Structure formats: C-alpha cells, structure tokens
Amino acid sequence: MKTLKDFFDKYEIDQTESLDQKNFGSVYKAIDKETKEVWAAKISEIHPNFDKGIFKERYEQVKNLEHPNLMPYSTNYRFTEGMITTIALMPLLPLGNLNDQLHLDHADKKLIADQVLDGLYYLHAQGLVWQNLSARHILLEKEFGNSVPVFINYGNKTKIPLAFFSDYEYLAPEQFDEGAEINAQTDIWAYGALLYKLWTGRSPFGEKSASLPNTKIQDRITGEEDWGLGLMDEIPQPYQKIVEKCLKKEKEARWANCGEIIAVIKNWIPPVQAPIVWEEEAEADTRRFLRKPNKPIVWWQVVLLFVLAALLGYYLG
C-alpha cells in the first residue's frame, strides 16, 4: 500500500465522528471492504519538520511485544504525501477509555491499578518508557466479568518532544526540560497521577480548560506554583502511600522501579481495627467490675436462721 488513496480504497472510514476526541490524532471506525472486518484506525498527521520519527519508532518497537494489557497494532502504515500520515489499525473496543469509566467499584479499581502496574513493569523490562500513560490512553474490555485495562500510544525508547502532547496532566517534571533524560521513573510519576485520578475522580494538578491552560498545569507540576494534593485521604492504602512517593518532583526520590511498588502491594497487611465499644456498653462494663461480688452462704448461717425462726415462733405463740 503506497498511497492514502490505496488505503481508503481498501477501508471504509467514517471521519465524521472520532472515537478518541481528546488525544493527539483521531481514531475512527474502519471496515475492511473485502473481509468486512471492523477495526479502530488511529490516524495522525504531522508536518515533516516536526516528524522526529516518533510514530514510526513506536509501531516498529511493538511488533514483538506480547502482553495481555498491550493493545496490538495489527497493521500500520506511513504515507509521505506533503504531510506525514501514520495509520495504525487495532481491535475496536466498545467500552471506551478509563477516563470515561471512573464510576467503577473499589474491587475493579484495585484490579485495574494492579494490572496497569504489571503492564508497565513489562514495558520497562523491554527498555521502553511509555511517556503517554494516562486514563485516556487506557482502554477497557470485559473478561470474565472483570474490567481489563489495555494500553495504547506506547512503544517509544527515545524521548517524545513536548510539542507532541495536547495536555500536560500526567507529565513528569523532567518531560518539560528538553535536556533532562527520561526513564522508568517518568512513567512511575504518571502512574501516581493515574491512581490519584482513579480514586478521587480528579487529576492531581488539574485538567486542561479555558481557565486552566497547560502552562498553569506545568507550573503546578514543576513547582513554580505552590500546589498541594488535597484529596489524598480518599485514596485507600497502600495506594495512598504509593502515590505520595510516585509524585516526588525529583526522580531519585520516587520509587526506583515498578518492582518496588509491586512488593509494597504484595506485602501490605491491613491494620487490625479494635472493635468499637459504645459509651453505654463501656459504662455497664465499668459498673459490673466495680460491684462487690456476692459471698457464698455457709452451713452455720442456715442453722442460725432456723433457730431464730423457732424462737420467733415460740415467742409469738
């Protein structure tokens, strides 16, 4: 397939409605005209001056990856007709992304948090840094009644330039510094931001809007603006402890790798709660223990009682 025309001759695509409205590029429903197979087609256009080979590298890196939480890019294309257009075909998941499914119950949230961590651990073992970890880049599917997270927009080894991000909500401080290196701890920052959003429903540094542009979010993340995480108490342990260390502005102060976080979750022992004693019950217990115990009756007391009764009867008679 050499041209965009060849692609549109093979696939029928409805470009009037994007399945992915806030991400870089757009995702549309694609139908193979011959086989009638249905796909999700992620179409990204970029000027040659800003290309950097990011998408080409991404799709090349993931060809040999196999993990249940990674979306397989079944087929990908790259066309250079003026603008550079990259298209990746992937399975179409009807449930949408995690950002639109935050009403999940506690058990599902824990399952998603743990599986995202496992997938992240796998990516890092392959020498990849996701850099795009966010709730919008995690699709959901159902398996045996459970919600299973599926990653998209992953697969780069080199640092992605800031210009490729449409919003800054999950970016680590080093991603704003052109000269700073990235590593697994960059994704660990984003994982902490994801856990915060998963349990509180809000991004830790705010979400892009007309009143909160990316520059203000960047100031909060990098520390230029004084900003605190006010909803930490809504996050259950041990994830609250994990988030606190994930969101350290210095990389060296964060968790060194996903293995450390997995160990915290695996070895977490919930504290034993003392039974609640209501005030009335406590007072009753106090009175019971303060009351003098009854003394047993001995034989001579019984004899004395009968003698006194006999004398009283004689006297009255």
C-alpha positions, 0 to 999 in steps of 0.5 A: 500500500503506497498511497492514502488513496490505496488505503481508503480504497481498501477501508471504509472510514467514517471521519465524521465522528472520532472515537478518541476526541481528546488525544493527539490524532483521531481514531475512527471506525474502519471496515475492511471492504473485502473481509468486512472486518471492523477495526479502530484506525488511529490516524495522525498527521504531522508536518515533516519538520516536526516528524522526529520519527516518533510514530514510526519508532513506536509501531516498529518497537511493538511488533514483538511485544506480547502482553495481555494489557498491550493493545496490538497494532495489527497493521500500520502504515506511513504515507509521505504525501506533503504531510506525514500520515501514520495509520495504525489499525487495532481491535475496536473496543466498545467500552471506551477509555478509563477516563470515561469509566471512573464510576467503577467499584473499589474491587475493579479499581484495585484490579485495574491499578494492579494490572496497569502496574504489571503492564508497565513493569513489562514495558520497562523490562523491554527498555521502553518508557511509555511517556503517554500513560494516562486514563485516556490512553487506557482502554477497557474490555470485559473478561470474565466479568472483570474490567481489563485495562489495555494500553495504547500510544506506547512503544517509544525508547527515545524521548517524545518532544513536548510539542507532541502532547495536547495536555500536560496532566500526567507529565513528569517534571523532567518531560518539560526540560528538553535536556533532562533524560527520561526513564522508568521513573517518568512513567512511575510519576504518571502512574501516581497521577493515574491512581490519584485520578482513579480514586478521587475522580480528579487529576492531581494538578488539574485538567486542561480548560479555558481557565486552566491552560497547560502552562498553569498545569506545568507550573503546578507540576514543576513547582513554580506554583505552590500546589498541594494534593488535597484529596489524598485521604480518599485514596485507600492504602497502600495506594495512598502511600504509593502515590505520595512517593510516585509524585516526588518532583525529583526522580531519585526520590520516587520509587526506583522501579515498578518492582518496588511498588509491586512488593509494597502491594504484595506485602501490605497487611491491613491494620487490625481495627479494635472493635468499637465499644459504645459509651453505654456498653463501656459504662455497664462494663465499668459498673459490673467490675466495680460491684462487690461480688456476692459471698457464698452462704455457709452451713452455720448461717442456715442453722442460725436462721432456723433457730431464730425462726423457732424462737420467733415462733415460740415467742409469738405463740 
